[in-house]
Amino acid sequence: MKKLLIASVVALAACGEAPKPETPEVEPVSTEVMLALSIANSIEAHPASVDSVLLGNGLTRSGFDSLLYRIAEDSVLSAQYTARRR
C-alpha cells in the first residue's frame, strides 16, 4: 500500500501542472464604438426617447449619424461595432 502511495505521488509530480485553457485575447474597443453601442442599445430599449437618449450622451441626431459614419468608414471600428452589436 505504501509503495502504491509513493508511486501515485511520483506519477502526479511527473505530470506537472495541468495545462491552462487558452483564453482568446480580447482586443480593446474604441471609445467611439462603445458610445455608439451604448446609444444604439438605449434607443432600441426606449425608441420613444431617442432625443433624450442622444441628449444624455451629448449628441444630436446628426451628431449620432456622423459618429456612425466615422465608424462605418474605418474597417477596424466597423468590425468592432458589428461584432458587439449582434
C-alpha positions in Angstrom: 0.0 0.0 0.0 2.9 2.3 0.9 4.5 1.6 -2.5 1.2 2.5 -4.3 1.0 5.8 -2.5 4.6 6.7 -3.3 4.1 5.6 -6.9 1.0 7.8 -7.1 2.8 10.8 -5.7 5.7 10.3 -8.1 3.3 10.0 -11.0 1.4 13.1 -10.1 4.7 15.1 -9.7 5.8 13.9 -13.1 2.7 15.2 -14.7 3.3 18.7 -13.5 0.7 21.3 -13.7 -2.4 20.8 -15.9 -2.3 22.9 -19.0 -4.5 26.0 -18.6 -7.2 26.5 -21.2 -6.3 29.2 -23.8 -8.4 32.3 -23.5 -8.9 34.3 -26.6 -7.3 37.7 -26.4 -9.9 40.4 -26.3 -8.8 43.5 -28.2 -9.7 46.8 -26.8 -12.8 48.6 -28.1 -12.7 52.2 -29.3 -14.5 54.7 -27.1 -16.4 55.8 -30.1 -17.6 52.3 -30.7 -18.6 51.9 -27.0 -20.5 55.2 -27.2 -22.3 54.2 -30.4 -23.2 50.8 -28.9 -24.5 52.3 -25.7 -26.7 54.8 -27.6 -27.9 52.1 -30.1 -28.9 49.8 -27.2 -30.6 52.6 -25.3 -32.6 53.6 -28.4 -33.5 50.1 -29.1 -34.8 49.7 -25.5 -36.6 53.1 -25.5 -37.5 54.0 -29.1 -39.8 56.8 -28.0 -37.0 58.6 -26.2 -34.5 58.9 -29.0 -33.8 62.6 -28.4 -33.5 62.2 -24.7 -31.0 59.3 -25.1 -28.9 61.3 -27.6 -29.0 64.5 -25.4 -28.0 62.4 -22.4 -24.9 61.3 -24.3 -24.1 64.8 -25.6 -25.2 64.2 -29.2 -27.9 65.3 -31.6 -29.4 63.1 -34.3 -26.9 64.5 -36.8 -24.1 64.0 -34.4 -25.1 60.4 -33.9 -25.3 59.9 -37.7 -21.8 61.4 -38.0 -20.5 59.1 -35.3 -21.9 56.1 -37.1 -20.5 57.2 -40.5 -17.0 57.6 -38.9 -17.3 54.0 -37.5 -18.5 52.7 -40.9 -15.6 54.3 -42.8 -13.0 52.6 -40.6 -12.8 48.9 -41.1 -11.4 48.2 -37.6 -14.1 50.3 -35.9 -16.8 48.8 -38.1 -15.7 45.3 -37.2 -15.7 46.1 -33.5 -19.2 47.6 -33.8 -20.6 44.8 -35.8 -19.1 42.1 -33.6 -20.6 43.6 -30.4 -24.0 44.7 -31.9 -25.2 41.2 -32.8 
